[in-house]
Amino acid sequence: RRIRQAFIAKKGCQLLADIFYQLISNWWDRNLQVVFVANGEYQHVFQDIVNHHSFHKRVAICDFSEQLEHLAYGASDFILMPSRLEPCGLPQMIAPIYGSLPIVHDTGGIHDTIRHLDFSKHAGNGFLFEHHDAAGLSWAIDQAMAFYHLPEKNKNFEIRRIMKESTARFNH
């Protein structure tokens, strides 16, 4: 069972930290949930924001484990990877196989693996932003949320298409 409107955050924590409060506030009425499955220096920053604003029912911060990572891919609608640099990256290739669409900065290996979703043309597999700043990330999240609120039939068609294409493209 999928967690509705859930994000799994993987990389690029500084940029996400800059907009995190606003992200939760903007989509609070839509029951947005965020799950962090990662270790790192920003883990305490997000925990402080969650504690200060009592976001405990909307945000989970979990230490990394491979098992939890795969459960999160399967349960989330989107994966956030706003990395400034990403020479290769695997999460943006793994997540769409599970139906979790990437929201990513257009850099490095991400540029080679993710195309901006244009559901009117049945093309693309995620949400790319070009400028590595808060406005760019916010724009990409807004694009993803607009996609999320499409009629179920249209949205599900695109997700199935992306899952099939990703399974065929991103394999050993």
N, C-alpha and C positions, 0 to 999 in steps of 0.2 A: 504494500500500500504506500502510495506516495504522500509525502508531506507537502501540502499545498503551498505554493509560493516560497519554497525554501531555497536558500543559497548555501552552498558549501564554499568556504573561503580557503584558498590554498596558498597563494603567494602574493607579493606586492603589498605587504601589510601597512607600510607607511601611508600610501595613498588611500587605502581603505580606512585607516585610522582617522585621516583628515575629514572624511565625510560620514563616518559610521553613525554618529548620533542623528545626523540629518536623514540618512538612509532609513533608519528605523522609524523616525518620526514621520517622514513622508508617506510611508506605506503601512503605518500602524493600523489604520482602519481596514486594511486589506489582509490583516493577520499575517504579515510577513514574518518569517522565521529565518534565522541565520545560524549555521553550524560551522564552527571552526574545528577542523581536524588537522592540527599542525602543532608542532613545537616551535619555539623561537622567541626572539627578543621582544616581539610585540604582543605576545600572549597576555602578559600582565597589563598592557595598555587597554586591550579590549575587556579584560576582566574588570578593570577599574571603571570603565564606562558602563558596563553592565551593572556593577554594584551601585554606582552613583545614581543611575537613572532607573534602577529596579527593572531591568529588562530580562530578568531571569526566566520568565515564561516564554520569551521570544528568541533568546540567544543561548546557545550551548557552546562552551569552549572545552574541547576535548584534546587530550594528548594524542599524538599520532599513533595509530596502529594500522597495519595493512587491512585487517579485517574490518575495522570501523570505517576506514577510508572507502572500501567497496560498498559497505552498507549505506554510507552517506551518498555516494554516487547514485545508487539505486533509488534513494528516497528523495533526492533533491531535484528541483526543476532547473537550477542553474549552478554553475561553478564559477567563482570569481578568481581570476588570475590577472590582476592588474600589474604584472611585473614590469619594471622599467627595462630590464634585459632578460632574455630567456633564450639561451643558445639552442636549446632543443625543446625541452618540456614534454612530459608524458601526460599529465592530468588532462590537458585540453584534447588529447586523443582518446583517452580512456573514458572520460565522462560522457561524451555523446553516444558511446556504445550502450550505455545504461539509460540514455534519454535525458541526461543532465546537460543542458546547452551551455557552452563556455561564454563568459563575458570576459574579454581579454584585451590587453594592449597589443597593438599591431607591431610586434617586434620579433626579431630572430626567428626561431623555429615556429613560433606561433603564426607568423606571417605566412609560412609555408604550409600550415595545416588547417587554418581556420579562415573561412570566407564569411563576410557579413551576410546575415540572413535576409533574403528578400522573398518573403512567403508568397507574394503575388506572382513570382516567377518560379517558385519551387526550387530555389537556389540558395546556397550558403548553408552554414552549419553552426553559426554562433553570432556573437555580437562584438564587433571590433571597434575600438576607439583609437584614434591616431595620436592625439595630444595627451601625453602622460601628465595629466593634472586632474584636479577634483572635478572640473567641469566636464572633461572627457569621460571619466569614469561614470559620473552621474548621468550623462547623456546615454551611455551604453546600457546602464541599468534601466533607465526609462524606456529604452527601446525593447529591452527584454520584458519588462512589465507590460508594455503595450501588446507584445506578442502573447504573453501569458493570458491576457484578457480577451483574446480572440474567441470566437465561437469554438466550442470544444471540438467539433468535427474538423474544422480547418487546422486548429492547433495540433490535434492528434495526428492528422495526416502528415504534417511537417515533421513532427517528432519521430514518427515511424520511418519516414523517408531518411531522416538524418541518422537514425540508429542503423538502418540497413546499409547506408553508404559508409558510415564509420566502421562498421564491422568488416565490410569488404576492403576498405582502404587501410585501416590501421590494424594490421595483423602482423604476425611474425614473418 
